[in-house]
Amino acid sequence: MEEVDDRRSALLAGSRAVWPLLVGVFPFGIVFGATTVESGFSVLDASLSSLLVLAGAAQIAAVDLSGDGASLAVAAGTALIINLRMLLYSASLAPWLPHVPFGRRVAAAYLLTDQAYAVSVNRYDAGLAVGHRFAYYLGAGWTLWLCWQPATVVGAVVGDTIPDSIPIDLAVELVFLVLLIPAIRDRPNLLAAATAGTIAVVGAELPANSGMFLAAIGGIVVGTVASLRSTSRVDAGGDDGADGLNGAA
């Protein structure tokens, strides 16, 4: 694991951690840029969207709906529902960053993405000094931001020239699979992933993509319950073992 001795090295470590994920993120950005133009918006619209809202899947959903004639309220509401997972990410990150002033955390929320969250939490869990955590997150977040912006422009400018034989849309699914598979390290994680995946498939036709949010909630609930039960069994075994030792003594 990469050594982190100061904030600068933490910033660089966070940047390097997210680099392998950019292989999927850049095509993902191209898909968004191309989708935006195909839906009747301009290259400038695509660029401003990515500058104002770094949201990936939510951006694509909003653009698709707008292009199909949906109202602004419906498009914005759908994007909001899809991005409700960021609320869960924020709640998960907060305990790791108690030393960071509230204002800086609010500003850093602009950079919160699936990828920045995943690499940051994994590194925190593996052990990272409190004073280096925020810099690590910023390194991951800004690196992804710097990849997404030009990808959006490329997609908006040349997206319609990409042959249909190149399955660039597959990048969207691959981005999330790359994040999911390494996270399944134990039974609670496996149950959470299986539950969320099942709910997402069953609820795929629910309005406003609400199935995605329900899948996230279902996965969290099942994973938490499984984790608590696992912890309870370990604690019970530990207590039994201690009692046995005391009795032998």
C-alpha positions as CSV (number, residue, x, y, z in Angstrom):
1,M,0.0,0.0,0.0
2,E,1.3,3.4,-0.9
3,E,2.9,5.4,1.9
4,V,1.3,8.7,2.8
5,D,3.6,11.0,4.8
6,D,2.0,14.5,4.3
7,R,-1.0,16.2,2.7
8,R,0.7,16.5,-0.6
9,S,1.5,12.8,-0.8
10,A,-2.1,12.1,0.3
11,L,-3.4,14.3,-2.5
12,L,-1.3,12.4,-5.1
13,A,-2.2,9.0,-3.6
14,G,-5.9,9.8,-4.0
15,S,-5.3,10.9,-7.6
16,R,-3.4,7.7,-8.4
17,A,-6.0,5.5,-6.7
18,V,-8.7,6.7,-9.1
19,W,-6.6,6.5,-12.2
20,P,-7.5,2.9,-13.1
21,L,-11.2,3.8,-13.0
22,L,-10.8,6.5,-15.6
23,V,-10.6,3.9,-18.3
24,G,-14.4,3.6,-17.8
25,V,-15.1,7.1,-16.7
26,F,-13.8,8.8,-19.9
27,P,-16.1,6.7,-22.2
28,F,-18.9,7.3,-19.8
29,G,-18.4,11.1,-20.2
30,I,-18.3,10.6,-24.0
31,V,-21.7,8.9,-23.8
32,F,-23.1,11.8,-21.8
33,G,-21.8,14.4,-24.2
34,A,-23.1,12.5,-27.3
35,T,-26.5,11.9,-25.6
36,T,-26.8,15.6,-24.8
37,V,-26.3,16.7,-28.4
38,E,-28.5,13.9,-29.8
39,S,-31.3,15.1,-27.4
40,G,-31.2,18.6,-29.1
41,F,-28.8,20.5,-26.8
42,S,-25.6,22.2,-27.8
43,V,-22.0,21.5,-27.0
44,L,-22.1,24.4,-24.7
45,D,-25.1,23.0,-22.9
46,A,-23.3,19.7,-22.4
47,S,-20.2,21.4,-21.1
48,L,-22.1,23.7,-18.7
49,S,-24.0,20.7,-17.4
50,S,-20.9,18.9,-16.4
51,L,-19.4,22.0,-14.9
52,L,-22.4,22.7,-12.7
53,V,-23.5,19.2,-11.9
54,L,-20.9,16.4,-11.7
55,A,-23.5,13.6,-11.7
56,G,-22.9,11.1,-14.5
57,A,-26.0,8.8,-14.6
58,A,-28.3,11.5,-13.3
59,Q,-27.1,13.8,-16.0
60,I,-27.8,11.3,-18.7
61,A,-31.3,10.5,-17.3
62,A,-32.2,14.2,-17.1
63,V,-31.0,14.9,-20.7
64,D,-32.9,11.8,-22.0
65,L,-36.1,12.9,-20.4
66,S,-35.7,16.5,-21.6
67,G,-35.1,15.3,-25.1
68,D,-38.2,13.2,-25.0
69,G,-40.3,16.3,-24.0
70,A,-40.5,15.8,-20.3
71,S,-41.0,18.9,-18.2
72,L,-38.1,20.5,-16.3
73,A,-39.6,19.4,-13.0
74,V,-39.8,15.8,-14.1
75,A,-36.2,15.8,-15.4
76,A,-34.8,17.5,-12.3
77,G,-36.8,15.3,-10.0
78,T,-35.5,12.2,-11.7
79,A,-31.9,13.4,-11.4
80,L,-32.5,14.2,-7.8
81,I,-33.9,10.7,-7.0
82,I,-30.9,9.0,-8.8
83,N,-28.5,11.2,-6.9
84,L,-30.1,10.5,-3.5
85,R,-27.3,7.9,-3.1
86,M,-24.9,10.8,-2.6
87,L,-26.8,11.5,0.6
88,L,-25.9,8.0,1.8
89,Y,-22.3,8.5,0.7
90,S,-22.1,11.8,2.6
91,A,-23.4,10.2,5.7
92,S,-20.8,7.4,5.4
93,L,-17.9,9.9,4.8
94,A,-18.8,12.3,7.6
95,P,-17.5,10.1,10.5
96,W,-14.1,9.8,8.7
97,L,-13.7,13.6,8.4
98,P,-14.5,15.0,11.8
99,H,-11.6,17.4,11.7
100,V,-12.6,19.2,8.5
101,P,-14.5,22.5,8.9
102,F,-18.1,22.3,7.9
103,G,-17.7,24.9,5.1
104,R,-14.9,22.9,3.5
105,R,-16.9,19.7,3.6
106,V,-19.9,21.5,2.0
107,A,-17.7,22.8,-0.8
108,A,-16.0,19.4,-1.3
109,A,-19.5,17.8,-1.8
110,Y,-19.2,19.2,-5.4
111,L,-16.6,16.5,-6.1
112,L,-18.5,13.6,-4.5
113,T,-18.9,10.8,-7.0
114,D,-19.2,7.0,-6.8
115,Q,-15.5,6.6,-7.7
116,A,-14.1,9.3,-5.3
117,Y,-16.2,7.8,-2.5
118,A,-15.2,4.2,-3.1
119,V,-11.4,4.7,-3.3
120,S,-11.5,7.1,-0.3
121,V,-13.5,4.8,2.0
122,N,-11.4,1.8,1.0
123,R,-8.2,3.7,1.9
124,Y,-9.6,5.1,5.1
125,D,-10.7,1.6,6.2
126,A,-7.2,0.2,5.4
127,G,-5.7,2.9,7.7
128,L,-4.9,6.5,6.9
129,A,-4.0,9.3,9.3
130,V,-6.9,11.6,10.1
131,G,-5.0,14.6,8.9
132,H,-4.5,13.1,5.4
133,R,-8.0,11.8,4.7
134,F,-9.4,15.0,3.2
135,A,-6.5,15.6,0.9
136,Y,-6.8,12.0,-0.3
137,Y,-10.5,12.5,-1.1
138,L,-9.7,15.8,-2.9
139,G,-7.0,14.1,-5.0
140,A,-9.5,11.4,-6.1
141,G,-12.3,13.9,-6.7
142,W,-10.4,16.5,-8.7
143,T,-8.7,13.8,-10.9
144,L,-12.1,12.4,-11.8
145,W,-13.4,16.0,-12.5
146,L,-10.5,16.7,-14.8
147,C,-11.3,13.5,-16.7
148,W,-15.0,14.1,-17.0
149,Q,-15.0,17.6,-18.4
150,P,-13.0,17.0,-21.6
151,A,-14.8,13.6,-22.0
152,T,-18.1,15.5,-22.1
153,V,-16.8,17.9,-24.8
154,V,-15.3,15.0,-26.9
155,G,-18.7,13.2,-26.8
156,A,-20.6,16.3,-27.7
157,V,-18.3,17.1,-30.6
158,V,-17.6,13.7,-32.1
159,G,-20.0,11.3,-30.4
160,D,-22.2,10.9,-33.5
161,T,-19.3,9.8,-35.6
162,I,-18.4,6.8,-33.3
163,P,-19.4,3.6,-35.2
164,D,-22.3,1.6,-33.7
165,S,-20.0,-1.4,-33.7
166,I,-18.1,0.1,-30.8
167,P,-20.1,-0.6,-27.7
168,I,-19.2,2.6,-25.9
169,D,-22.4,2.6,-23.9
170,L,-21.0,-0.5,-22.1
171,A,-18.7,1.9,-20.3
172,V,-21.6,3.0,-18.1
173,E,-22.2,-0.5,-16.7
174,L,-18.5,-1.3,-16.4
175,V,-17.8,1.8,-14.3
176,F,-20.2,0.6,-11.6
177,L,-19.1,-3.1,-11.9
178,V,-15.5,-2.1,-11.3
179,L,-16.6,-0.4,-8.1
180,L,-18.9,-3.2,-6.9
181,I,-16.8,-6.3,-7.3
182,P,-13.8,-5.3,-5.1
183,A,-16.2,-4.2,-2.4
184,I,-17.7,-7.7,-2.0
185,R,-15.3,-8.9,0.6
186,D,-17.6,-10.8,3.1
187,R,-21.0,-12.2,3.5
188,P,-22.8,-9.0,4.5
189,N,-21.4,-7.2,1.5
190,L,-22.5,-10.1,-0.8
191,L,-26.0,-10.1,0.6
192,A,-26.2,-6.3,0.3
193,A,-25.1,-6.4,-3.4
194,A,-27.5,-9.3,-4.2
195,T,-30.4,-7.5,-2.6
196,A,-29.7,-4.2,-4.2
197,G,-29.2,-5.9,-7.6
198,T,-32.5,-7.8,-7.3
199,I,-34.5,-4.8,-6.3
200,A,-32.9,-2.7,-9.1
201,V,-33.9,-5.3,-11.7
202,V,-37.4,-5.8,-10.4
203,G,-38.0,-2.1,-10.0
204,A,-36.4,-1.1,-13.3
205,E,-39.8,0.1,-14.6
206,L,-40.8,2.2,-11.6
207,P,-41.3,5.9,-12.4
208,A,-38.6,8.4,-12.1
209,N,-35.9,5.7,-11.7
210,S,-37.1,5.3,-8.1
211,G,-36.1,1.6,-8.3
212,M,-32.5,2.6,-8.0
213,F,-33.0,4.5,-4.7
214,L,-35.1,1.6,-3.3
215,A,-32.3,-0.8,-4.3
216,A,-29.8,1.3,-2.4
217,I,-32.0,1.4,0.7
218,G,-32.7,-2.3,0.5
219,G,-29.0,-3.2,0.1
220,I,-28.1,-1.0,3.0
221,V,-30.7,-2.5,5.3
222,V,-29.9,-6.1,4.5
223,G,-26.1,-5.5,4.7
224,T,-26.4,-3.7,8.0
225,V,-28.6,-6.4,9.5
226,A,-26.2,-9.1,8.3
227,S,-23.2,-7.2,9.6
228,L,-24.8,-6.8,13.0
229,R,-25.7,-10.5,13.2
230,S,-22.2,-11.4,12.2
231,T,-20.8,-9.2,14.9
232,S,-23.2,-10.6,17.5
233,R,-22.1,-14.1,16.7
234,V,-18.4,-13.2,17.0
235,D,-19.1,-11.4,20.3
236,A,-21.0,-14.3,21.6
237,G,-18.2,-16.7,20.7
238,G,-15.7,-14.4,22.3
239,D,-17.7,-14.2,25.5
240,D,-18.0,-18.0,25.6
241,G,-14.3,-18.4,25.0
242,A,-13.6,-16.0,27.8
243,D,-15.9,-17.8,30.2
244,G,-14.3,-21.1,29.3
245,L,-10.8,-19.7,30.1
246,N,-12.0,-18.2,33.4
247,G,-13.6,-21.5,34.3
248,A,-10.4,-23.4,33.5
249,A,-8.4,-20.9,35.6
